[in-house]
């Protein structure tokens, strides 16, 4: 049973396989043609390794001892910096052209980039000309230009053209034409003069920046473009501009630090000299040689506390410097502030990004509006609010630092009180030496930091470095012909299979005897399989004729009627083969037929046949006369849906077999058989299914062969247009 169900399911699929394969081939062919017309996209990739905190004199450990100058490499922050306007604007400035030019084709346009035979120079005073397409037609030395406002101008190459308040100069790219003598100049073009904001937006939309691994400080940059050279140029420009910006920021930080440390060194050099002179003078005046050993520990403690105090005072001075930049409106605080650890999270991320974003927006607005315009004022107000917030944060930090300084004053006072019990001379000398040690330690500390800062400023080195430059891609990342073809093959195979099953379901609803048995209570006696050759055909009907004879369908006074509701069910074929088989068994056989069927009158028939028209014109004695002369009598009454006399014939038969054909019969024929059985009371009606479980191929092999021959013989019809 299970095997039968599998066979029933697979047979429609297998018979519809040629149809499905044709669809698959067409799908693959169409996908290939579609891909050939699509614009390929190329991707170039570069990698940047970020500096380690311990790497070289210019590493972020430069300010480890000054808390507010400590820096930390955060990959996520660096990724945002790379995608920021400040970096991408620099990239845009270094691109060879600010415009994008296409050669217009029949199917689509092709971006030319550095392979354009034309050069375009502009002085744009009208923002309406930006970010909108120009249509250009070049013929010889003449050209026709259609502006975004649908104004048309005619001019010559190399001659400046005035468009409103703007100037446009279009020339031949002589350098490229010399390299490529056959380069076509006369053609239709389209170009767009891009604003900086539009150019930055396009770069950002095609740029992908991501971390290679959360534990490894390596950033991957990739840029996509329909032009391989452009993908290579832009991704390397982004990487280079990022490294250059990092170097400039580090230099500015180092330069500011050197200036700050210079001031501190001068102050503490004077204090160190003064403290040394005080010790010498006091020793001489009091004739003191050694300090008590038990004071060493206290001296170290006090020295450390004094060092911390100096650090905090330096921090306060640095905060004042930063506040001064802000008060003066100096934008350098945006670059210097992230080096203050206390403001790192505040200023290196969201607030700085917002300020830069608002200033970029203000820059764009000023192209169209005056500074007094409402939109510009709103942006100015937003920038002002952020800066006021930053000021408040800095003041809060300064307050907290001052509190810490006061606390250290108290600790130092407590430590110094430990010397109250010492002799006055020694206590005084200890204080002088302690002060001298503190000054010496601070001076040495500041000198070391200044040296490191000077090295960083002089070297202008960046330990961020490009470890892999982007290469010119040779293979497009999309579209993928193999992927498109595979997807097309899968979808068309699925579609072909579903269509095959649907077609078989609609055209051939009667697949097997199970369908018939579910639709009628009439007895089902036989399934006739699809008979492939004469031998199997003769064997099958010989066996079935024997069964019919043994089951007494023939004999004294019996007529077997083989009928069908409509034509095309092979009832004449079945009647003929049964009659032939009976005759070969030695049974004298007669076939009574209607409609003057030629199937029973062809020469060479072994059985006898007579038209029912003659018998119906006679009296009813014909039945007895015929039945007495023949062993087996079969009757073909014609189709039951066409002739009323067919029903008259049925009443003369003792048994009636209704032929249902899996290829040509409709489900409604079974319903009609039920009606006939109810109408003709006493009619012994039985059903057989011809060509049971057979499904024809949806497409003939000769048609498939013819299609492929036409496709091969006319390849020019399927070639894509030249881009």
SELOZA-901937 format. One record per residue (C-alpha): x negated, y negated, z. Coordinates in steps of 0.5 Angstrom, whole numbers, padded with zeros to 4 digits, always signed. Example, Ala and Ser with C-alpha at 12.3 -4.5 7.8 and 13.67 -1.06 7.14 Angstrom:
BEGIN
-0025+0009+0016 -0027+0002+0014 
//
This chain:
BEGIN
+0000+0000+0000 -0006-0005+0002 -0009-0003-0004 -0003-0005-0008 -0002-0011-0005 -0009-0013-0007 -0009-0011-0014 -0002-0015-0015 -0006-0021-0012 -0012-0020-0016 -0009-0019-0023 -0006-0026-0024 -0013-0029-0022 -0017-0024-0027 -0012-0025-0033 -0012-0032-0032 -0020-0032-0031 -0021-0034-0038 -0017-0040-0038 -0020-0042-0031 -0027-0042-0034 -0025-0046-0040 -0023-0051-0035 -0029-0050-0031 -0033-0052-0037 -0029-0058-0039 -0030-0060-0032 -0037-0059-0032 -0038-0063-0039 -0034-0069-0037 -0038-0069-0030 -0044-0069-0034 -0041-0075-0039 -0039-0079-0033 -0045-0079-0029 -0049-0081-0036 -0045-0087-0036 -0046-0089-0028 -0051-0093-0026 -0057-0089-0022 -0059-0092-0016 -0066-0091-0013 -0069-0091-0006 -0076-0093-0004 -0078-0092+0003 -0084-0095+0008 -0085-0094+0015 -0088-0098+0020 -0092-0096+0027 -0090-0101+0032 -0096-0103+0037 -0097-0099+0044 -0097-0103+0050 -0104-0101+0051 -0107-0102+0044 -0113-0107+0044 -0114-0114+0046 -0107-0117+0043 -0103-0111+0046 -0097-0113+0051 -0102-0112+0057 -0105-0119+0056 -0100-0122+0061 -0099-0116+0065 -0101-0120+0071 -0096-0126+0070 -0089-0123+0070 -0086-0128+0066 -0090-0126+0060 -0090-0119+0060 -0087-0116+0054 -0084-0109+0052 -0083-0106+0045 -0076-0104+0044 -0075-0100+0038 -0068-0103+0037 -0070-0110+0038 -0075-0109+0033 -0070-0106+0028 -0065-0112+0029 -0071-0117+0028 -0072-0114+0021 -0065-0115+0019 -0065-0122+0022 -0064-0128+0018 -0071-0130+0020 -0074-0124+0016 -0070-0123+0010 -0070-0131+0009 -0077-0130+0008 -0076-0124+0004 -0072-0128-0001 -0077-0133-0002 -0082-0128-0004 -0078-0125-0009 -0080-0126-0016 -0073-0129-0018 -0067-0132-0014 -0062-0130-0020 -0060-0123-0022 -0059-0122-0030 -0056-0116-0033 -0056-0114-0041 -0049-0113-0042 -0047-0106-0046 -0041-0103-0048 -0040-0099-0042 -0043-0102-0037 -0049-0108-0036 -0056-0106-0034 -0060-0110-0029 -0066-0112-0032 -0070-0115-0026 -0077-0116-0028 -0076-0113-0035 -0072-0119-0038 -0074-0122-0044 -0071-0129-0042 -0073-0133-0036 -0068-0138-0033 -0070-0144-0029 -0065-0148-0025 -0064-0155-0021 -0057-0154-0018 -0054-0159-0015 -0047-0156-0015 -0045-0151-0011 -0040-0148-0015 -0045-0146-0020 -0048-0141-0015 -0046-0134-0014 -0041-0134-0020 -0043-0130-0027 -0045-0134-0033 -0044-0131-0040 -0050-0132-0044 -0051-0130-0052 -0057-0130-0055 -0058-0130-0063 -0065-0132-0065 -0067-0139-0062 -0060-0141-0061 -0056-0139-0055 -0049-0140-0052 -0047-0141-0045 -0041-0140-0042 -0041-0143-0034 -0036-0140-0029 -0032-0146-0030 -0030-0143-0037 -0034-0149-0040 -0038-0147-0046 -0045-0150-0048 -0049-0149-0054 -0057-0150-0054 -0064-0147-0056 -0068-0143-0052 -0074-0147-0049 -0069-0154-0049 -0066-0156-0042 -0059-0156-0041 -0055-0161-0037 -0049-0157-0034 -0045-0163-0030 -0050-0165-0024 -0055-0159-0025 -0060-0157-0030 -0061-0150-0033 -0067-0148-0037 -0067-0142-0041 -0074-0139-0044 -0077-0133-0047 -0081-0129-0043 -0087-0129-0047 -0091-0125-0042 -0087-0119-0043 -0085-0120-0050 -0093-0119-0051 -0093-0113-0047 -0087-0110-0051 -0087-0112-0058 -0080-0108-0060 -0077-0111-0054 -0070-0114-0056 -0068-0121-0054 -0062-0122-0059 -0056-0119-0054 -0051-0121-0049 -0053-0122-0042 -0050-0124-0036 -0053-0127-0030 -0052-0130-0023 -0055-0136-0019 -0055-0133-0012 -0055-0138-0006 -0060-0136-0001 -0054-0134+0004 -0052-0129-0002 -0059-0126-0003 -0060-0125+0004 -0053-0121+0005 -0055-0117-0002 -0062-0115+0001 -0059-0113+0008 -0053-0109+0005 -0058-0105+0001 -0063-0105+0007 -0063-0099+0012 -0067-0099+0018 -0068-0094+0023 -0072-0091+0028 -0076-0084+0026 -0075-0082+0033 -0073-0085+0040 -0080-0082+0043 -0084-0085+0037 -0085-0092+0036 -0084-0091+0028 -0079-0095+0024 -0077-0093+0017 -0075-0098+0012 -0071-0096+0006 -0068-0100+0000 -0063-0098-0005 -0063-0101-0012 -0061-0099-0019 -0068-0102-0021 -0074-0097-0019 -0079-0103-0019 -0074-0108-0015 -0073-0102-0010 -0081-0102-0009 -0082-0109-0009 -0076-0111-0004 -0078-0105+0001 -0085-0107+0002 -0084-0115+0002 -0079-0113+0008 -0085-0109+0011 -0090-0115+0010 -0086-0121+0012 -0084-0117+0019 -0092-0116+0020 -0093-0123+0018 -0088-0126+0023 -0090-0121+0028 -0097-0124+0027 -0095-0131+0027 -0091-0130+0034 -0097-0127+0037 -0102-0133+0035 -0097-0138+0037 -0096-0135+0044 -0104-0134+0045 -0105-0141+0043 -0100-0143+0048 -0103-0139+0053 -0110-0141+0052 -0108-0149+0053 -0104-0147+0059 -0110-0143+0062 -0115-0149+0060 -0111-0153+0065 -0111-0148+0070 -0118-0147+0070 -0120-0154+0070 -0116-0155+0077 -0119-0148+0080 -0126-0150+0078 -0126-0156+0082 -0123-0153+0088 -0128-0147+0087 -0134-0152+0087 -0131-0156+0093 -0130-0150+0097 -0137-0147+0096 -0140-0154+0098 -0135-0154+0104 -0138-0147+0107 -0145-0150+0106 -0144-0156+0109 -0141-0153+0115 -0146-0147+0116 -0152-0152+0116 -0148-0157+0121 -0146-0151+0126 -0152-0146+0124 -0148-0140+0123 -0151-0134+0119 -0145-0129+0119 -0138-0128+0120 -0135-0123+0124 -0134-0116+0121 -0127-0115+0124 -0124-0121+0120 -0125-0118+0113 -0119-0114+0113 -0115-0120+0115 -0119-0124+0109 -0117-0119+0104 -0110-0120+0106 -0109-0127+0106 -0113-0127+0099 -0108-0123+0096 -0102-0127+0099 -0106-0133+0096 -0107-0130+0089 -0099-0128+0089 -0098-0136+0091 -0102-0138+0085 -0098-0133+0080 -0092-0136+0083 -0094-0143+0082 -0097-0141+0075 -0090-0138+0073 -0086-0145+0076 -0091-0149+0071 -0089-0144+0065 -0082-0145+0067 -0083-0152+0067 -0086-0152+0060 -0081-0148+0057 -0075-0152+0060 -0079-0158+0057 -0079-0155+0050 -0071-0154+0051 -0070-0161+0053 -0074-0164+0047 -0070-0160+0043 -0077-0156+0040 -0074-0149+0037 -0081-0146+0039 -0077-0144+0046 -0074-0139+0041 -0080-0135+0040 -0084-0136+0046 -0078-0135+0051 -0078-0127+0050 -0085-0127+0052 -0082-0129+0059 -0080-0122+0062 -0075-0126+0066 -0071-0128+0060 -0073-0122+0055 -0066-0119+0056 -0063-0126+0056 -0066-0129+0050 -0069-0124+0046 -0063-0121+0044 -0056-0123+0044 -0057-0131+0045 -0062-0132+0040 -0059-0128+0035 -0053-0132+0036 -0057-0139+0036 -0060-0136+0029 -0053-0134+0027 -0050-0141+0028 -0056-0145+0025 -0056-0141+0019 -0048-0142+0019 -0050-0149+0020 -0055-0149+0014 -0050-0146+0009 -0044-0151+0012 -0049-0157+0010 -0049-0155+0003 -0042-0157+0002 -0040-0162+0008 -0043-0167+0012 -0046-0167+0019 -0039-0170+0021 -0035-0165+0019 -0030-0161+0024 -0033-0155+0022 -0040-0157+0023 -0039-0160+0029 -0036-0154+0032 -0042-0150+0030 -0046-0155+0034 -0042-0155+0040 -0043-0147+0040 -0050-0148+0039 -0050-0153+0045 -0046-0149+0049 -0051-0143+0049 -0057-0148+0050 -0054-0150+0056 -0053-0143+0059 -0060-0142+0057 -0062-0148+0061 -0057-0146+0067 -0061-0139+0067 -0068-0142+0067 -0066-0147+0073 -0063-0141+0077 -0070-0137+0076 -0074-0143+0078 -0070-0143+0084 -0071-0136+0086 -0078-0137+0084 -0079-0143+0089 -0075-0139+0095 -0081-0133+0094 -0086-0139+0094 -0083-0141+0101 -0083-0134+0103 -0091-0133+0101 -0092-0140+0105 -0089-0137+0111 -0093-0130+0110 -0100-0134+0110 -0098-0138+0116 -0097-0131+0120 -0103-0128+0117 -0108-0134+0119 -0105-0135+0126 -0109-0128+0127 -0115-0132+0127 -0113-0137+0133 -0116-0132+0138 -0123-0133+0135 -0128-0138+0137 -0127-0145+0134 -0133-0145+0129 -0132-0138+0127 -0125-0139+0125 -0127-0145+0121 -0132-0142+0118 -0128-0136+0116 -0122-0140+0113 -0127-0144+0109 -0130-0137+0106 -0123-0134+0105 -0121-0141+0101 -0127-0140+0097 -0126-0132+0096 -0119-0134+0094 -0121-0140+0089 -0127-0135+0086 -0122-0129+0085 -0117-0134+0082 -0122-0137+0077 -0125-0130+0075 -0117-0128+0074 -0116-0134+0070 -0122-0134+0066 -0121-0126+0064 -0114-0128+0061 -0116-0134+0057 -0122-0130+0054 -0116-0125+0052 -0112-0130+0049 -0118-0133+0045 -0119-0126+0042 -0112-0125+0040 -0111-0132+0037 -0118-0132+0034 -0117-0125+0031 -0110-0126+0028 -0109-0118+0029 -0103-0114+0029 -0102-0107+0032 -0096-0107+0028 -0098-0104+0022 -0095-0101+0015 -0097-0093+0015 -0093-0092+0009 -0092-0097+0003 -0086-0096-0001 -0087-0093-0008 -0084-0094-0014 -0078-0088-0015 -0078-0084-0021 -0072-0080-0019 -0065-0083-0017 -0062-0081-0011 -0055-0082-0014 -0051-0080-0017 -0053-0073-0017 -0052-0070-0024 -0052-0063-0020 -0048-0065-0015 -0043-0068-0019 -0043-0062-0024 -0042-0057-0018 -0037-0061-0015 -0033-0061-0022 -0034-0054-0022 -0031-0052-0016 -0025-0057-0016 -0024-0054-0023 -0024-0047-0021 -0020-0048-0016 -0015-0052-0020 -0015-0047-0026 -0014-0041-0021 -0008-0045-0018 -0005-0047-0025 -0006-0039-0027 -0002-0037-0021 +0003-0042-0022 +0004-0041-0029 +0005-0033-0028 +0010-0035-0022 +0014-0039-0027 +0013-0036-0034 +0013-0028-0031 +0017-0028-0024 +0018-0021-0025 +0012-0018-0023 +0013-0011-0020 +0019-0007-0018 +0019-0010-0011 +0022-0016-0014 +0027-0013-0017 +0029-0008-0011 +0030-0015-0007 +0035-0018-0012 +0039-0012-0013 +0042-0006-0010 +0042-0002-0017 +0038+0004-0017 +0031+0003-0020 +0029+0009-0024 +0022+0008-0027 +0016+0003-0028 +0013+0003-0035 +0006+0001-0035 +0002-0003-0040 +0001+0002-0045 -0006+0001-0048 -0006+0006-0054 -0002+0011-0058 -0005+0017-0054 -0003+0014-0047 +0004+0012-0050 +0005+0019-0053 +0003+0022-0046 +0007+0018-0042 +0014+0018-0046 +0013+0026-0047 +0013+0026-0039 +0019+0022-0038 +0023+0025-0044 +0022+0031-0040 +0024+0028-0034 +0030+0025-0037 +0032+0032-0040 +0031+0036-0033 +0035+0030-0030 +0041+0032-0035 +0041+0025-0038 +0043+0029-0044 +0047+0035-0046 +0054+0037-0047 +0058+0030-0048 +0053+0026-0045 +0050+0019-0049 +0045+0015-0046 +0045+0008-0047 +0039+0004-0047 +0040-0004-0046 +0038-0011-0045 +0041-0017-0043 +0037-0021-0048 +0032-0020-0054 +0024-0019-0053 +0025-0013-0047 +0022-0008-0052 +0029-0004-0051 +0028-0001-0059 +0021+0001-0058 +0023+0005-0051 +0029+0008-0055 +0025+0010-0061 +0019+0013-0057 +0024+0017-0052 +0028+0019-0059 +0021+0021-0062 +0019+0025-0056 +0025+0029-0055 +0025+0031-0062 +0018+0033-0061 +0021+0038-0056 +0025+0041-0060 +0031+0037-0059 +0036+0035-0064 +0036+0028-0063 +0041+0022-0065 +0040+0014-0064 +0046+0010-0065 +0044+0003-0066 +0047-0004-0067 +0045-0010-0071 +0042-0006-0077 +0036-0006-0073 +0030-0003-0078 +0026+0000-0072 +0031+0006-0073 +0031+0006-0080 +0023+0006-0082 +0021+0012-0086 +0017+0018-0082 +0022+0018-0077 +0023+0025-0074 +0030+0024-0071 +0036+0021-0074 +0039+0014-0073 +0046+0012-0075 +0049+0005-0075 +0055+0004-0069 +0059-0001-0074 +0061+0005-0078 +0063+0009-0072 +0067+0003-0069 +0071+0003-0075 +0073+0010-0075 +0078+0014-0070 +0075+0016-0063 +0074+0023-0066 +0067+0021-0068 +0064+0022-0061 +0066+0029-0060 +0064+0030-0067 +0057+0027-0066 +0056+0030-0059 +0057+0037-0062 +0052+0036-0067 +0046+0034-0063 +0043+0036-0057 +0041+0029-0055 +0044+0022-0056 +0042+0015-0055 +0045+0009-0056 +0042+0002-0057 +0048-0003-0056 +0044-0009-0058 +0044-0015-0053 +0049-0016-0048 +0049-0023-0048 +0051-0024-0055 +0056-0019-0057 +0062-0017-0054 +0062-0010-0057 +0056-0009-0053 +0060-0008-0047 +0065-0004-0051 +0059+0001-0053 +0057+0001-0046 +0064+0004-0044 +0063+0010-0049 +0056+0012-0045 +0055+0016-0039 +0049+0013-0037 +0046+0006-0038 +0039+0004-0037 +0038-0003-0037 +0031-0005-0039 +0027-0011-0035 +0021-0014-0038 +0016-0017-0034 +0013-0022-0039 +0020-0024-0043 +0026-0023-0038 +0028-0028-0033 +0030-0027-0026 +0037-0029-0028 +0038-0022-0032 +0038-0018-0026 +0044-0023-0023 +0047-0021-0030 +0046-0014-0029 +0050-0014-0022 +0056-0018-0026 +0056-0013-0031 +0056-0007-0026 +0062-0010-0022 +0066-0012-0028 +0065-0005-0032 +0068-0001-0026 +0065+0007-0027 +0059+0004-0031 +0053+0008-0029 +0048+0003-0029 +0040+0004-0028 +0034-0001-0028 +0027+0000-0031 +0021-0005-0031 +0017-0005-0038 +0010-0007-0037 +0010-0007-0030 +0004-0011-0026 +0002-0013-0033 +0000-0021-0034 -0003-0023-0041 -0009-0028-0041 -0007-0035-0042 -0012-0037-0047 -0014-0032-0053 -0021-0031-0053 -0021-0033-0061 -0019-0040-0059 -0024-0040-0054 -0029-0039-0059 -0026-0043-0064 -0027-0049-0059 -0034-0048-0057 -0036-0048-0065 -0032-0054-0066 -0036-0057-0060 -0043-0055-0062 -0042-0057-0069 -0040-0064-0067 -0045-0066-0062 -0045-0073-0064 -0037-0074-0062 -0040-0073-0055 -0046-0077-0054 -0046-0083-0049 -0047-0090-0052 -0054-0093-0051 -0054-0098-0045 
//
